[in-house]
Amino acid sequence: QVRFVESGGGLVQPGGSLSLSCVVSHKWFNALTMGWYRQAPGKEREWVADVTRLGNTHYSDSVKGRFTISRHNAGKTVSLQMNDLKAEDTAVYYCNLDRDHLNAWGQGTVVTVSS
């Protein structure tokens, strides 16, 4: 079973930055496409970005140009650098496998963008 432990969330002002990290317990982490997802209050969870085993990245239109996903295979971690944050980025952020191979969710990390 895969486990995800997210961290790095917090309170930030609009226009600010945060860096999220996720430690993944999976024997074959290096072969996996990893994704970040988020769930805003009162909304369904949505896909944010993913990174393939070769390092190719994809982003939702809402975060493209502001967020950067990366992975560190030796540490079995996947990160999300978030810049120019907006109020609408407020959500609980989760990491998981790619959208076709989702596993049980971790506890997530809360990001609040507010002045």
BELZI-V296545 format. One record per backbone hydrogen bond with DSSP energy under -0.5 kcal/mol. NH is the residue of the N-H (numbers start at 1). CO is the residue of the C=O. Records with the same first field share a line. If there is no record, write none. Layout:
BEGIN
NH=CO ; CO
END
This chain:
BEGIN
3=25
5=23
6=4
7=21
10=110
12=112
15=85
16=13
18=82
20=80
21=7
22=78
23=5
24=76
25=3
26=24
29=26
31=28
32=29
34=32 ; 51
35=96
36=49
37=94
38=46
39=92
43=40
46=38
48=36
49=36
50=58
51=34
52=56
55=52
58=50
60=48
63=60
64=60
66=63
67=63
68=81
70=79
72=77
76=72 ; 73
77=72
78=22
79=70
80=20
81=68
82=18 ; 80
83=66 ; 81
84=15
85=16
89=86
90=87
91=111
92=39
93=91 ; 109
94=37
96=35
98=33
101=98
109=93
111=91
112=10
114=12 ; 112
END
